[in-house]
């Protein structure tokens, strides 16, 4: 058998396998990009302080402290993070149950700290 024919016969299964793998990848839908919700923390308030999500929807909360090292906590979900000035923090959440869930600053930031809170509304 000629060397060129042997190379063709040995390489044909690899080429076929690669073509089938590429065809299968083309049929698959790409994963949807995660929705990112930016939240700014500054003395005594979060912006936005009302966030609406769908039950089962995975999102990324991207939190940025603008003026102080704040805390961020969603007690019912056992989610917590420290927010250092100018360093965005990403928290991935996927609420499964509808309802209203409070979030708050849990790092004392001065008089008015008690009002630094917000609500996540999860709809069915």
N, C-alpha and C positions, 0 to 999 in steps of 0.2 A: 504494500500500500504506500502511496506517495505521502511524503511528509505534509504537504499542503492539505490533502484530503483528510489525513489523520487529525490535524489541527482543527479543521472545520467540524469534524464529527465530535471531537472532544469539547469544543467551544459552544456547539449548538445548544446543549441543554442549559448551559449557564445563561446564554442570551435569551432563551425562551423563559427561563425562570425570572430573569430581570424584567422582561417585558410584562409578564403576568403580574409581578409585584407592582410595577408602575401603574398598570391598568386598575388594579384593586385600590391603590392609593387615590387615583383620580375619582373613583366612585364614592369614596368616603367624604362626608362633609367635614370641613375644618371645624375645630372646636370654636364655639362663639367666644369672643373676647369678654373678659370679666368687666362688669360695669364698675367704674371707680367713682366714689362719691367723696369729693373733697370737703373737709371740715376744718375751719380755722378756729383756733382757741385763742382768745385774748381775755384779759382780765374781766371776769364776771359774765362772759357769754361765749357761746359757740355759734358759729354761722356756717351752715344753717343749724337751727335748733329743732327742726322738724324734718324727719326723714321718712319717706314712704317706701316700703319694700313689698314684694310678693312672697308669700310662703313658699319655701323651697328654692328661692332665688339666691344664688351665691353672689355676693358683692364684696368689693374691697373698700373699706373705709380708710381714706388717706387723711390723716390728722396732722396738722402743723400748728405748733405754738408760735405765736407772734411776739409775745412780750414777757413771758415768764415760763418757768417749768411747771406746766399744768399736769394733772392726771386725767385719765379718761377711764370711766368704768360703766359697764352695763351689768349691774349686779345680778339680774335674773338669768343672764347668759354666762355668768362667771368669766367675763371678758374685762381685761384691765391692761392699761399701758401708761408709761410715763412719756410725756411729750416735752422734749427739749427744744428750746428756741431754734427755729430754722432747720430742724432735722425731721423731715416727714416720717411718720410711722404708718405702716400699712397693716390693717387688721382685716383678715378674711372672715366673713360671717355668712351663715346660711340658716336663717330662721325657718323653722319647720312649722311653728304654731302661729296662727293669727293672734293679734292682740296689740296692746300698747305697752311699750317697754321704755323705762326711763334710762337716760344716761346722764352722767354728772362728772364734775371735777372732784377728785378725791385727794387733791394736793392743795392745802390751804394757800390761797392767793390774795388774801386781804379781805377787808370788810366788803361784803357783796358776794363773797365766795359761795354762800348758801344758794344764791340765785343762779349760779352757773350750771345750767342743766338743759336737757332737751328730751325729746320723745321720738322713738322709732315706732311707726305704725306699720304693722305687718298685716296685709290683706290676704284673704284666701284666694 
